[in-house]
Amino acid sequence: MPTKLKLAASATALLAILLAANSWRDQRKLASNLTATLATQATQVKQAADREHQRTEQLNAALAAIAAQKRQVQTPQQAAAAIPAVLPPLPLPVKIDLPNLSQTPQQSTPGPATISIPQPDLKPLYDSLQDCRACQLDRDAAKQNLADEQAKVTSLTRERDAAIAAAHGGTFWVRVKRATKWFAIGVAVGTAVTVAAHR
């Protein structure tokens, strides 16, 4: 009887060692795969962040230049001179006429300006205005898409953190709980084997 018990205990111990080794090997493989994936993703995230930073700098420089140009134009005469430069490329130049203030001193407000647009300019000007409307709609949609993408990134970050925790065996308290459970099972098996050996 003791020989059979020793053989059973040895077989149980060998099986436990094999299971522990297999579990350890699988855990190492998962951790290695996770590390490689995270390294690849970290590189891609950094490259995307660098591109975004560069675009932001370029946009800020362009917006600062536009704001400076707007500050420089203060009078109707300056605006009349600057408007043709900000219009899209047109086949013929647009002419802006302002009333001569010296001829109408009695008026408290200046008369209306007149803009002469050559007929060949009408279609390109209309197309440009429609393109501006389309750009505004695209920009509004892009802002909403960006907000959705940021929400997705937040969710994916949480999922990634959960996957990392799972690959490392869960959170600290989950690992402690699991270790305690296996310790209790080991104590119970050891006690049962000891009691059976003394019978």
C-alpha positions in Angstrom: 0.0 0.0 0.0 2.7 2.6 0.8 4.4 1.8 -2.6 1.2 2.5 -4.4 0.7 5.6 -2.4 4.2 6.8 -3.2 3.7 6.1 -6.9 0.4 8.0 -6.8 2.0 10.9 -5.0 5.0 10.9 -7.4 2.7 10.8 -10.4 0.6 13.6 -9.0 3.7 15.7 -8.3 5.1 15.0 -11.8 1.7 16.0 -13.3 1.6 19.2 -11.2 5.2 20.0 -12.3 4.3 19.4 -16.0 1.2 21.5 -15.7 3.1 24.3 -14.0 5.9 24.2 -16.6 3.4 24.3 -19.5 1.5 27.2 -17.9 4.8 29.0 -17.3 5.9 28.5 -21.0 2.5 29.7 -22.3 2.6 32.7 -20.0 6.1 33.6 -21.3 5.0 33.2 -24.9 2.0 35.4 -24.3 4.2 38.0 -22.6 6.7 37.9 -25.5 4.0 38.4 -28.1 2.4 41.2 -26.1 5.8 43.0 -25.7 6.4 42.8 -29.5 2.9 44.0 -30.3 3.2 46.9 -27.8 6.6 47.9 -29.2 5.2 48.0 -32.8 2.2 49.9 -31.7 4.2 52.4 -29.7 6.3 53.1 -32.8 3.3 53.7 -34.9 1.7 55.9 -32.2 4.8 58.0 -31.9 5.1 58.5 -35.7 1.4 59.5 -35.9 1.9 61.9 -33.0 5.0 63.4 -34.7 3.0 63.9 -38.0 0.1 65.5 -36.0 2.5 67.8 -34.2 4.1 68.9 -37.5 0.7 69.6 -39.1 -0.4 71.6 -36.0 2.7 73.7 -36.2 2.1 74.4 -39.9 -1.5 75.2 -39.3 -0.6 77.6 -36.4 1.9 79.4 -38.6 -0.6 79.8 -41.5 -3.3 81.0 -39.1 -0.9 83.5 -37.5 0.0 84.8 -41.0 -3.7 85.2 -41.8 -4.4 87.0 -38.5 -1.5 89.4 -39.1 -2.9 90.2 -42.6 -6.3 90.8 -41.1 -4.8 93.2 -38.6 -3.0 95.1 -41.3 -6.2 95.8 -43.3 -8.1 98.4 -41.3 -9.7 100.8 -43.8 -12.1 100.2 -46.7 -9.4 101.4 -49.1 -7.0 98.8 -47.7 -9.7 96.1 -47.9 -10.5 97.1 -51.5 -6.8 96.7 -52.4 -6.4 93.4 -50.5 -9.5 91.5 -51.6 -8.3 90.7 -55.2 -5.3 89.0 -53.7 -7.3 86.6 -51.5 -9.8 85.7 -54.3 -9.2 82.5 -56.1 -7.2 82.7 -59.4 -9.6 84.3 -61.9 -9.4 84.8 -65.7 -9.7 88.6 -65.4 -9.1 91.0 -62.5 -12.0 92.1 -60.2 -12.3 95.9 -59.9 -13.5 97.5 -56.6 -14.5 101.2 -56.8 -14.9 103.2 -53.6 -16.8 106.6 -53.7 -14.5 109.6 -53.4 -15.0 111.0 -49.9 -13.8 114.5 -50.9 -16.6 114.9 -53.4 -19.3 114.1 -50.8 -18.3 115.8 -47.6 -21.9 116.3 -46.4 -22.6 112.6 -46.0 -21.8 111.2 -42.6 -21.4 107.7 -43.9 -19.6 106.9 -47.1 -21.5 105.6 -50.1 -21.5 102.0 -51.1 -18.5 100.5 -52.8 -19.1 98.9 -56.3 -17.4 95.7 -57.4 -17.1 95.0 -61.1 -16.7 91.3 -61.8 -16.0 90.4 -65.4 -18.4 87.7 -66.7 -15.6 85.1 -67.2 -14.9 85.4 -63.4 -18.4 84.6 -62.3 -18.2 80.8 -62.7 -14.8 80.4 -61.1 -15.9 82.7 -58.3 -19.1 80.8 -57.7 -17.2 77.5 -57.7 -14.7 78.9 -55.1 -17.6 80.0 -52.9 -19.2 76.6 -53.1 -15.8 75.0 -52.3 -15.6 77.2 -49.2 -19.0 76.0 -48.1 -17.9 72.4 -48.8 -14.7 73.0 -46.8 -16.7 74.3 -43.9 -18.9 71.2 -43.9 -15.8 68.9 -44.2 -14.2 70.8 -41.2 -17.3 70.4 -39.1 -17.5 66.7 -39.9 -13.8 66.3 -39.3 -14.2 67.8 -35.8 -17.0 65.4 -35.0 -15.0 62.5 -36.4 -12.0 63.6 -34.3 -14.1 63.6 -31.1 -15.4 60.1 -32.0 -11.8 58.9 -32.7 -10.6 60.2 -29.4 -13.4 58.3 -27.7 -12.4 55.1 -29.5 -8.8 55.7 -28.6 -9.7 56.0 -24.9 -11.7 52.8 -25.1 -8.9 50.9 -26.9 -6.4 52.2 -24.3 -8.6 50.7 -21.6 -8.9 47.4 -23.5 -5.1 47.4 -24.0 -4.5 48.0 -20.3 -6.9 45.2 -19.5 -5.1 42.9 -22.0 -1.7 43.7 -20.4 -3.1 43.0 -17.0 -4.5 39.7 -18.2 -1.3 38.7 -19.9 0.5 39.3 -16.6 -2.0 37.1 -14.8 -4.5 39.9 -13.9 -4.2 42.6 -11.4 -2.2 42.2 -8.2 -5.2 41.2 -6.1 -6.4 38.7 -8.7 -3.0 37.1 -8.7 -3.0 37.0 -4.9 -6.4 35.5 -4.8 -5.4 32.8 -7.4 -2.2 32.0 -5.6 -4.2 31.7 -2.3 -6.7 29.3 -4.0 -3.9 27.1 -5.4 -2.1 27.2 -2.1 -5.3 26.0 -0.3 -5.8 23.2 -2.9 -2.1 22.1 -2.4 -2.5 22.1 1.4 -5.7 20.0 1.0 -4.1 17.5 -1.3 -1.0 17.3 0.9 -3.2 16.7 4.0 -5.2 14.0 2.1 -2.0 12.3 1.0 -0.6 12.5 4.5 -3.8 11.1 6.1 -4.0 8.3 3.5 -0.3 7.5 4.1 -0.9 7.0 7.9 -3.8 4.6 7.4 
